[in-house]
């Protein structure tokens, strides 16, 4: 069978909700609307690593972008991304299209247009803490991802799925429709 030569990058938890902070998964396994359109269209999927899980484990607490914007976390992200970026550059050189990178709205690491923020300086989990808010900005992991992609000349459209907030234009169904449009445009 002929290869499509089309690839989409997905934040880890789009394919594996088990990586989410406890209580934040919106689906039992994968965000199926997003995955289904890629599989049915014959697009290759690159599942990005979840550095939150590899760095802090599955029993971690929720965090904010400021908490993950540390040199240690950024080094870890870079180390895990470098072989992926090398592969993407090789694919692109061979005529493949890197169509899109899809992140998670509000994620402190995988948000693309919105990330999480709060002014609380830290504390204990049983304290009454102010709620996390969304701010314009990019999560730490995706900042490193896009910096490395730009350094290697790898380009991709940027999409963000809102799987828990009902943000207009970012529901799993709407992101799936946008991916379908991107895939159809890539055929011409």
N, C-alpha and C positions, 0 to 999 in steps of 0.2 A: 504494500500500500504506500502511496505517496505521502510524504511528510507535508504538513501544512506550512511549516517554517514560520509559525506564529506562536508567540509566548506571552503569557501574562504572569506577573509576579503577584502573589497573594500573601498578605499578612498571615502568619502561622495559624491564628485562631479562626480564620475563615474556613479552613479545612479541619481544624481540630479545636473545638470549643472546650475540650478538657484542659487546655492550657490557660484558660482565663482565670483570673482571680476568683476565688470561691464566691458564689452568689452572683456573678456577673455574666454567666453564659446565657445566651438568648436561644440557643438551639441545643439539642442533645448531642449532636455530633459535629456536623458541618453546616454552614450557611448554604443550604442546598440550592436556592435560587441562583446565587452567584456561580457556584461550582457547575451546576447543570448546564448553563448556557455555554460555558467553556468546553465541557466534555462533548456536548452535542454538536458544537461547531468545529471540533477537531483541533482545538487550540491547546498547546502544551502549557502545563502549569508548573511554575516554580514556587514551591512553598518556602517562604522565608523562615529562618529560625526564630524561635521565641526566646530572645535573650533574657527577658524577664524570668522565664522558667529556668533556663540553664544557669542564670546568675543567682537567682534567689529561691528557686524551687517552686513546687506547686502549693505550698502552704504559706505563700507570701501574703502580705497585706496590700491593699490598694495603695497606689502612690500617685504622685504628680510628676509632671514633666521636669520640674526643678529638682526633684529628688533623683531622677535618673540622669540628669545632665551633669554627670561627674566624669572626670578623666578616666577613672577605672571602668565605668560602664561603657563609655565611648570606645575605649581600647578593645574591650570584649566584643562590642558590636562590630568594630572594624575587622577584628580577627576572624569572626564568623562570616562576615560578608565578603572578604577579599576573594576566596575561591569562587563564590557565586558571581561576583562582578567579572572575574576573569572569564568564566564560562559565558556570561552574557556578551562580553566584548567579542569573544570567539564566534558565538552564534551570529552576532551582527555582522562581523567581517565575512561570514560565509553566506550572507544574504538573508538571514532570518530577520523577522520583525519582532521587536520587543514592543508589544502593543500598549501595555498599561501596567501600572503598579497600583494595587488596591490596598488601602489601609483601613483602619477602624476609627471612626469619629470619636473623639474624646480620649483616645488612648494616650497615656503619657509617653509611650514609646512608638506606637504605630499610627498615631493620628497624622493626617497630612495637612488638613486645613484647620482643624480644631483639635486642641489638646486639653488636658485637664490641668486645672490650677486652683490654688487656694492660698490664702495668706497665712495659714497656720504654720508655725515654725516646727511642728513635730509634737509628739506626745505619746500617750499610751492608748491602745485600742479601746479601752473601756471608758475613755473620756468622752464628754460631749464635744465633738469637733464640728467646725463649720462644714457645710456640704461642699463637695468638689464642684467647681464651676467649669464651664468651657470657655476657652479664650482662643482667639485667632492665633495660630501658630502650629508648628510641626512637632511631633513626638521625637524624642532623642534618637531612637533607632532609625527612623525614616530620614532624619537629618543626615545621619552618617551614610545611609544608603544612597540618597540623592547626591551627596557630595562625591562619593566614590563613582557613581554612575557618570556624573558630569566630568570628572577627571579622566574617565576612559571614553568619553564621547558616546555613552549609551543613553538613548533618549526613550522616554515612554510617557504616555498620558498618565495623569494622576487622578485617581478616583478614591472616594472614601465612602464606606458603607456605615450607615447608622442602624445598628441592629437592635438598639434599645431605646432610642430617643424620638423616633417618628419625625426626624428632620426632613422637611420637604426636599425631594430630589435625591435622597440618600438611602431610602429603604432598600432592602435586599432586592426587591422586584425592580425598583427604578435603576439601581446600579447594574443589574443583569441586563436591562434594556439598553443602558448606555454602552455596556460591553458589546452587546450585539451590534449596535450601530458602529462602534469602532472596528469590530471584526468585518462588517460589511464594507466599510470605507476602505479597509486594508486590501480588499480584493480588487479594487479598481486601480 
